[in-house]
Amino acid sequence: MLRGNHEDKFINNNFGFAEECRLRLGEDPIDYEYSVFNAVNRVFEYLPMAAVIENRILCLHGGIGATLNEVSDIEKLKRPLEIIHEVQVKEHLLVVDILWSDPTDTDEEKGILPNHVRDPNQSGNIVKFGPDRVASFCKRNNID
């Protein structure tokens, strides 16, 4: 099981999981340290960001984005890992790339492009990556 972009306390709070815990369990999901909401989100902070199958296939929820260059970059991310939505350092951007970036809509779109669907505030932190980026990443990391 890999961590995706919804395995995040901020997303879970804003998209109904906290409210569901409040209604179904009668607990204060945010302020009560031992709430189910907080326990589940603590587990998410320890989930792996990626997996490599037989040293050939990289599995990610999102993609390689603009900043992921080496598989070893993922291995360097420390757990527990809380998602930072206000990107301030390179590590935050790497996490955003892994969880939120998407491939381009067509193989004709190359390089790194803005992702207006996932980045409505146009921060520039959430991008699409072209097939050329995938090919160079795979070659550099000796994966398929």
C-alpha positions as a Markdown table, in Angstrom:
| # | Residue | x | y | z |
|---|---|---|---|---|
| 1 | Met | 0.0 | 0.0 | 0.0 |
| 2 | Leu | 1.4 | 3.4 | -1.0 |
| 3 | Arg | 0.6 | 6.8 | 0.2 |
| 4 | Gly | -1.5 | 8.9 | -2.2 |
| 5 | Asn | -2.6 | 12.5 | -2.2 |
| 6 | His | -5.6 | 11.9 | 0.0 |
| 7 | Glu | -3.6 | 10.2 | 2.7 |
| 8 | Asp | -3.2 | 13.6 | 4.3 |
| 9 | Lys | -4.7 | 15.3 | 7.4 |
| 10 | Phe | -5.5 | 18.5 | 5.5 |
| 11 | Ile | -7.3 | 16.8 | 2.7 |
| 12 | Asn | -9.1 | 14.4 | 5.1 |
| 13 | Asn | -10.3 | 17.4 | 7.2 |
| 14 | Asn | -11.5 | 19.4 | 4.2 |
| 15 | Phe | -13.1 | 16.6 | 2.3 |
| 16 | Gly | -15.3 | 15.0 | 5.0 |
| 17 | Phe | -13.4 | 12.4 | 7.0 |
| 18 | Ala | -13.1 | 14.5 | 10.1 |
| 19 | Glu | -16.8 | 15.3 | 9.9 |
| 20 | Glu | -17.7 | 11.6 | 9.4 |
| 21 | Cys | -15.6 | 10.8 | 12.6 |
| 22 | Arg | -17.4 | 13.5 | 14.5 |
| 23 | Leu | -20.9 | 12.3 | 13.4 |
| 24 | Arg | -20.4 | 8.5 | 13.6 |
| 25 | Leu | -18.0 | 8.3 | 16.5 |
| 26 | Gly | -19.1 | 11.3 | 18.5 |
| 27 | Glu | -15.5 | 12.5 | 19.0 |
| 28 | Asp | -13.7 | 15.8 | 18.4 |
| 29 | Pro | -11.5 | 14.5 | 15.6 |
| 30 | Ile | -9.1 | 17.5 | 15.5 |
| 31 | Asp | -8.5 | 18.4 | 19.1 |
| 32 | Tyr | -8.7 | 15.0 | 20.7 |
| 33 | Glu | -5.2 | 13.6 | 20.4 |
| 34 | Tyr | -6.4 | 9.9 | 20.5 |
| 35 | Ser | -9.3 | 10.3 | 18.0 |
| 36 | Val | -9.7 | 7.8 | 15.2 |
| 37 | Phe | -9.2 | 10.7 | 12.8 |
| 38 | Asn | -5.7 | 11.5 | 14.3 |
| 39 | Ala | -4.8 | 7.9 | 14.6 |
| 40 | Val | -5.5 | 7.1 | 10.9 |
| 41 | Asn | -3.6 | 10.2 | 9.8 |
| 42 | Arg | -0.6 | 9.3 | 11.9 |
| 43 | Val | -0.6 | 5.9 | 10.1 |
| 44 | Phe | -0.6 | 7.7 | 6.8 |
| 45 | Glu | 2.5 | 9.7 | 7.8 |
| 46 | Tyr | 4.4 | 6.3 | 7.8 |
| 47 | Leu | 3.2 | 4.9 | 4.5 |
| 48 | Pro | 5.7 | 4.5 | 1.8 |
| 49 | Met | 5.7 | 7.1 | -1.0 |
| 50 | Ala | 6.7 | 4.6 | -3.6 |
| 51 | Ala | 7.7 | 1.0 | -4.4 |
| 52 | Val | 10.1 | -0.6 | -6.8 |
| 53 | Ile | 9.1 | -4.0 | -8.2 |
| 54 | Glu | 11.9 | -6.4 | -9.1 |
| 55 | Asn | 14.3 | -3.4 | -9.5 |
| 56 | Arg | 12.6 | -2.5 | -12.8 |
| 57 | Ile | 9.2 | -0.8 | -12.1 |
| 58 | Leu | 8.6 | 2.3 | -10.1 |
| 59 | Cys | 5.1 | 2.7 | -8.5 |
| 60 | Leu | 3.9 | 6.1 | -7.4 |
| 61 | His | 0.5 | 7.5 | -6.7 |
| 62 | Gly | 1.1 | 10.7 | -8.7 |
| 63 | Gly | 4.3 | 10.9 | -10.8 |
| 64 | Ile | 7.8 | 12.2 | -11.2 |
| 65 | Gly | 6.9 | 15.8 | -11.7 |
| 66 | Ala | 9.7 | 18.3 | -12.1 |
| 67 | Thr | 12.0 | 17.5 | -9.2 |
| 68 | Leu | 12.2 | 13.7 | -8.9 |
| 69 | Asn | 15.4 | 12.7 | -10.6 |
| 70 | Glu | 16.6 | 9.6 | -8.7 |
| 71 | Val | 14.7 | 6.8 | -7.1 |
| 72 | Ser | 17.0 | 7.3 | -4.1 |
| 73 | Asp | 15.5 | 10.8 | -3.7 |
| 74 | Ile | 12.4 | 9.0 | -2.5 |
| 75 | Glu | 14.3 | 6.8 | -0.1 |
| 76 | Lys | 15.8 | 9.9 | 1.6 |
| 77 | Leu | 12.4 | 11.2 | 2.7 |
| 78 | Lys | 12.1 | 10.9 | 6.5 |
| 79 | Arg | 9.1 | 9.4 | 8.3 |
| 80 | Pro | 6.8 | 10.4 | 9.8 |
| 81 | Leu | 6.1 | 12.7 | 6.8 |
| 82 | Glu | 3.4 | 15.4 | 7.2 |
| 83 | Ile | 2.4 | 16.9 | 3.8 |
| 84 | Ile | 3.3 | 20.6 | 3.6 |
| 85 | His | 0.9 | 22.3 | 1.2 |
| 86 | Glu | 2.7 | 25.6 | 1.3 |
| 87 | Val | 5.9 | 24.6 | -0.5 |
| 88 | Gln | 8.9 | 26.3 | 1.1 |
| 89 | Val | 11.9 | 23.9 | 0.4 |
| 90 | Lys | 12.9 | 21.4 | -2.2 |
| 91 | Glu | 11.9 | 18.4 | -0.1 |
| 92 | His | 8.3 | 19.8 | 0.1 |
| 93 | Leu | 8.2 | 20.2 | -3.7 |
| 94 | Leu | 9.5 | 16.6 | -4.2 |
| 95 | Val | 6.6 | 15.3 | -2.0 |
| 96 | Val | 4.1 | 17.4 | -4.0 |
| 97 | Asp | 5.5 | 16.1 | -7.2 |
| 98 | Ile | 5.3 | 12.4 | -6.1 |
| 99 | Leu | 1.7 | 12.8 | -4.8 |
| 100 | Trp | 0.1 | 15.4 | -7.2 |
| 101 | Ser | 1.9 | 15.5 | -10.6 |
| 102 | Asp | 0.3 | 13.9 | -13.6 |
| 103 | Pro | 1.4 | 12.8 | -17.0 |
| 104 | Thr | 0.6 | 15.2 | -19.9 |
| 105 | Asp | -2.6 | 14.7 | -21.7 |
| 106 | Thr | -0.9 | 13.6 | -24.9 |
| 107 | Asp | 2.4 | 12.2 | -25.9 |
| 108 | Glu | 3.0 | 15.3 | -28.0 |
| 109 | Glu | 3.2 | 17.5 | -24.9 |
| 110 | Lys | 6.8 | 17.4 | -23.8 |
| 111 | Gly | 8.8 | 18.5 | -20.7 |
| 112 | Ile | 7.1 | 20.1 | -17.7 |
| 113 | Leu | 3.9 | 21.9 | -18.0 |
| 114 | Pro | 1.5 | 23.7 | -15.6 |
| 115 | Asn | -1.3 | 21.6 | -14.2 |
| 116 | His | -4.2 | 24.0 | -14.1 |
| 117 | Val | -6.7 | 21.3 | -13.0 |
| 118 | Arg | -4.7 | 20.3 | -9.8 |
| 119 | Asp | -3.2 | 23.7 | -9.2 |
| 120 | Pro | -6.1 | 26.1 | -9.5 |
| 121 | Asn | -4.2 | 28.8 | -7.5 |
| 122 | Gln | -1.5 | 28.6 | -10.1 |
| 123 | Ser | 1.3 | 28.3 | -7.6 |
| 124 | Gly | 3.4 | 26.4 | -10.2 |
| 125 | Asn | 4.1 | 23.6 | -7.7 |
| 126 | Ile | 1.8 | 21.0 | -9.3 |
| 127 | Val | 2.8 | 20.1 | -12.8 |
| 128 | Lys | 2.3 | 17.7 | -15.7 |
| 129 | Phe | 5.3 | 15.8 | -17.1 |
| 130 | Gly | 5.8 | 14.6 | -20.6 |
| 131 | Pro | 6.8 | 11.2 | -22.0 |
| 132 | Asp | 10.3 | 12.6 | -22.7 |
| 133 | Arg | 10.7 | 13.3 | -18.9 |
| 134 | Val | 9.6 | 9.7 | -18.2 |
| 135 | Ala | 12.0 | 8.2 | -20.7 |
| 136 | Ser | 15.0 | 10.2 | -19.4 |
| 137 | Phe | 14.0 | 9.3 | -15.8 |
| 138 | Cys | 13.8 | 5.6 | -16.6 |
| 139 | Lys | 17.1 | 5.6 | -18.4 |
| 140 | Arg | 18.9 | 7.5 | -15.6 |
| 141 | Asn | 17.5 | 5.0 | -13.0 |
| 142 | Asn | 17.9 | 1.9 | -15.1 |
| 143 | Ile | 14.2 | 1.0 | -14.8 |
| 144 | Asp | 11.4 | 0.2 | -17.3 |
